């Protein structure tokens, strides 16, 4: 998989209009931002022009829109602008507003998509933090809404919506790319049921709502300007909203998002769960070996001089470094061309766990064969113990193999090893070898 680079806007662009819930006039400006900024809102109408991070940790309320707050400063209805930025592939931006809610436009993300296209998108020289979901993640609530994210090498969505009494039951499914987002999602407008209008107005909401920026559903009838834009416009709008809410977790994800009756409440609950899981994962990541500057690094040609293995059984592409005489770090770049992916499993290729153990054994062998008295000999694998497989390894992964020689008595050695992908342990074991003449 190619490395994705972060993106921002080429130049600043602005839009003016009326906010949906407050009914206020507002000017919104999207500005370029430095790598790793993410999305930040800025209230330029307030003293000191405070910033608010677009983060699940800052979600304040979720009634009919997503509201973010830091202290007494808040911004309402952030989902459309965040969805447009995310859907169009932007990673870093400052969103300035002279009020507390973005303009609603026509009730879709399309005005923001056009704004982003007008500004242009610029690639930055820093890799984009993309989290590939490897294990199912799910949330549900007492209202029957549910979101589950399954492992996938792409970002896909499958969304089902259903109104009161089963009215407006619609479905949308697609991979999400900037091209698909613009064509299939960005023009889908917000909607509400006719019987909800008066209660919402009494709560002080939808003060700027009109038939020019929303679909009103009365019975089985859709009332809106110009007629429906898609046969399943409600499901598409809910999908668009969900994309804007989920990015509050702080990073793009690769996975298949399956949502039943999503809304801002459950969307932001999932975003918060993802954020918490990612932070916990970082905290639990094992401390990497420290490789002193100046230590040797072995390329594939030097590896071949020590190991007798050859394709397709060579599980080490190079040695990244050594720490003293007892620790070694190797690397294996995994592509779809590996023979074992052709049959394990063709529809869902996964590296066999035993080959991860073999990779650790080969790196440990290099440690033993570097000892002067073992030069020219061969290391034979005797046994393995305490083997644990923790995460699947798939095509496109870079497997980091760490080994430590814990005991060497005569010709017999014992080593511990672990394999990692993106800092997460995929396999670990204790290995025993014997070194003999070739």
N, C-alpha and C positions, 0 to 999 in steps of 0.2 A: 504494500500500500504506500503510495506516495505521501511524503510529509506535507501536510497542509501548513501554509504560512498565515499568520494573522493578517487581517485587513482592516483598513479604516477608510474614511472618505478622503477624496482629493482636496475638497474645499468645503467651506461652510455654506449651508443653504437654509432658507427660512420658509415658513408657512404661517398664515394667519387664519383664524376662524373662530367658531363658537364651540365651547366645551359642552359635551353631552349632558353631564349631570348638573354642573353649576350654572350653565347658560352664559358664562362670562366670555367676553372676547379675549383672545389670547394669541400671542405670537410665540412660535416655537422655532428654535434654531438648532440644527444638528451640526456639530463641529468635529473635525478630525481629532483623534487622541493618540497618545503614545502607546506602544505595545504594552500589553498586560494591564491596561487601564480598565478594560471591560466597558460596561455602560454605566454612566453616572448622570443623574439629573441635577440641574442647578436652577435654583429659584432666584433669578436676577432681580425680582421685584422686592426682595427682602434685604434687610441690612446684612452686610458681609457676604451676600450672594452665596448662601450655603449650598453644599453638595449633598446628594443622597445617593448612596450606592444602590444599583439595581440588584438587590440580594434578597433571597428568601428570608434572611434574618431580619429584614426591615419591613416585612409584610405586616400591615396594621389591620386593614379590613378587606373583606372580599365580597361585599354585597353588590352584585351587578357590575362589579369592576374590581381591579386590583389596586389597592392603595398602599404606597410605601411611606414610611416615616422614620426620621431620625430625630429624637427629641420632640420638639414642638413643630418641626418643619415636615410637611408632607406633600406628596404628589399623588393625584388620583388618576385612575383609568390609564395605566401605563402599558397595558398589554398590546395595544395595536402598534405603537411605535417600536416596542421591543420585538414584537413578532416580525415586523417589516425588516428591521435591521438584521435579525437572526436569519430570517428566511432568505434574504438577499446576500448573505455571506459576510456581513460586517461583524467584526469582533470588538472594536474599540471606538467609542464615540462619547462626546459630551452633549447632553440634550438640555439646552437652556430654555426656560419658559418665564414669561412675565406674569404668570398666574399659576394656580395649583393643579391645572388639568390641561392636557393637550387638546387641540382642536379636533372635533369629531369628523370633520370632512363629510364624506357621504356615508359614514358608518362602517367603512371597510378599511383595510390597510393600504388600498391602492394609492391614495394621495401621498403616503409616506414612501411607497415604492417609487413613485415618479420623482419624488424629492431626492431619493438616494441615487437614482439613475442620473438626475441632473447634476448632482455633485460629482459623480464618478467614484469608483472604488479603487483603492491603491493597496497593493500588497506590501507588507512590512517584512523586515528581515528577521523575524522571530517566529519559531514554530507555534502553531495554534494548539492550545491545550484541549485535546479531544479525548473524552472518556468513553472507551468501548465497554459497554455493559457485558459482563461475563456471566452473571448469575441473575435470575429473575428478581425484580424489585416490584412490590405491589403496595397499593393503599386502597382503602375503601371506606365509605361512610355509611351512616344509618339511613341515608336517603336512597340507597341503592346504587350510588355512583361508584365506579371502580376504575383504577388505572393500573395496568401491569406493563412493565418493560421487560422484554425478552432479549436475549443475546442476538445480535445481528451485526454484520459488517457494514451496514448502511443505516441511515436514519429513515425509518418508515413509520407510518401512522395508520391505524385502523380505528375509526371513530364512529360510534353509534349514538344518536341522540333520540330522545323520545319525550314528548310533552305530556301534559295531564291527560289521563285516560287513553294513552297511546297515540294521541294526536302528534303529527309531525315526526313520525318515526323515520329517520333517515340514516344513511351510512356513507362514509367516505373512506377510501383506502388509497395510499400512494406512498412511494418513496418521496422524500422531500429534498429537492435541489433548488437553487435559485431560479432556474428556468421553470420548474414545475410550480414553485411557490407563486411566482408572478402570474402565471397563466391560470392555475387551478384554485388558488386560495385567496390571493390578495384582494380580489374584487367582491368577496362574499361579505354581505352587510350584517350588522347586528340586528337582532329581532326580539320582540316581546309579544306576549299574549294580551289581547285587548282587555281582558278582565284584570290584568295586573297594572294597567296604566294609572288609574286613580290612586291605588295604594302607594305606588312609587312616587307620584307627585306629592302626596301627603307627607312622605318621608323627606321631601326636598330633593329627590333624585329626578333624572331625565328632564331637567328644566330647559335644556337645549334640544330636546328630541323633536323631530318632525318626520313626516313621511318622505322627506328628502334624504334622511340619514338613518332610517331604520325600516324594518319590515314589521308590520303589525299583523298578527294572526288572530282573526275573529272567526270562531267556529272552524270551518274547513277552508276559509278564504284567506289568501295572502294579499294584504293591502300595502302597496309600496309604489314609489315613483318608477315608472318604466317597466314594471313587471319583474319577475324573478330573473336573476342573471345565470343561475344554475338550477337544475331540477332539484338538487339537494343542497341549496344555498345555506340552510341552517347548520347542517353537519359540517360544511366547509368553514363557516364562520367559527364554529366551536373549535375546529381544528386549528384555525388561525390564532384564536385566543390562547389555546393550549400551548402552542409554540412560544408565544410571548411570555406566558407564565413559567414554563419549564426552564427557560434560560436563566431564571432567577437563581438556579442552583449554582451558577457561576462558570459553567463551561458547556461547550457543545457535547452532545452524546451521540454515540452510535448504538442503535438498538431499535427494536420494534415496539413502539408505544401503542398499546391496545387500550382504548378508553371507552367506557360505557357511561353515558350521560355525564360527560365532564363539565366542570364549572370552575370558577376561579378558586373556590374553596379547596376542592380536591386537587386541582392543578398545583396550587401553591403548597399544599401538603406534600405532594410528591416532590416538588422542587426542594423543599426543606429536608425531606428524607434523603434525597440524592446528595445535597450539600453536606449533611451530617455524615453520611456513609463515606463520602470522599475524604472528608477531614479525618475521620477515624482511620481510614485506610492509610493516609499519609503518616499518621501518628504511629501506626503499627509496622510501617515499612522497616525492614531490617537495615541496620547501619552498614553501608557498603565498606568493603575493605579499603584501606588507605594504601595507595601505591606510591612509594617514595619517588620523587623526581629522579630521573636518570636511570632507573631500573630498565632492564631489557624488555623489548616487545618483540614477539615472534610473529612473522607473517606466515602465510600458508606454506611457503617453501621450507621455512625453518621447522614448522610443525611436522611436515612430512619426513624430515630427517630423523626425528625422534620416534614417531609413531609408525607402526607397520600397517595401520589401517589405510584403506583406499576407498574411493567412491564405490558404492553408495553408503559405506559403513563408517566413513570418517565423519565424526560429529563435532569437530572443532574447525572453525575457519581461521582463527588466529588467537594468539594469547595477548591480552591487553596489558598484563603486567604481573609482577611478582612482588610479594611482601616478604622480604627475608628469604629463607630457604624453605619455609613451611606453607606459604599461601600463594595461590595462583588464581587468576581470573581469565577465563576464556570466553569466546563469543561464537555463536552459531547463527548465521542469518538464514531464516527459513522462508523459502519461496514455494509457490504452488508446484514447482518442478520437482520437489523432493519425491522420490519414489514412494515413500510410505504414505504420502497424502493421496496417491492414486487409488489406494485400496482401504484407507483407514481414516475416515469413511468418505467415499466419493461425494455424497450429498452434503456432508458436514465434516470437512477435513480436520482432523485433530492429530497432533503428534503423539504416537504411542508413548505411554509413560515409561516403558522399559528402555526406550531410546534416550529419554532424558537421563535415566540412570547410567546408560552407556556413555553419554556425553560427560557426566561427572567422572566416570571411571577413566576416560581418556585424558581429561585435564589433570586428574590425580596422578595418572601414569607419567605425564610430563614432569610433574614435580619430582617423582622418584627417579626418573631416567636422567634428570639433570645432575644428580649426585655423581661425583667423579667416578666412584667405583662401580656405578651401574651403567656407565656409558657403553653403548653398543648392545645392551641386553634388551629383553622384552618383558613388559609387565603383564602378568596374567591375572584376570579377575577371579577371586576366590569365593567371595560371598558378599551379600549386602544385608543390612539390618536396619530396623527403624525407618523403613521406607514410607513416605507419605506423599501422595499426589494431591495438590491443593487447587490448582487452576488449570483449565485447558490451555494448550499452546496451539496456535493456528497459523496458517500461512500469512506471511507479512510480519510476524513477530521477530524480534531480535532477542535470542536467548542468551542471557548472561549466565555463565557457569562459574561458581565460586567453589574452590576446594581448599581444605586445610589438612596438611599431614600431621596427625596427632600422635602417631607412634611408628617407629621404624626399628625393628629388631632383627638384625641379620638381613635375610632376603625378604622378610614379610613386613608389609606396611599397612597401617590403618589410617583412613582419611574420612573426614566428614565433607559433605558436599551439598550444594543447593543450586537450583536453577531459578532464575528470575526473569520476568518480563515486565517492563515498565516499573521496576522496583518492587513488584509483588512476587512472592515465592510461589513457584508452580510445582516444585518437587524438592524433596530433601531426603538424604539417606546417609548411612554410615557404611563405608566400603572397606573391604580387605583385599590385599593383593600379594602376589609373590613375584619377585623379579628373578628371571633365569636367563642363562645364555641363550642367544638366538640360534 
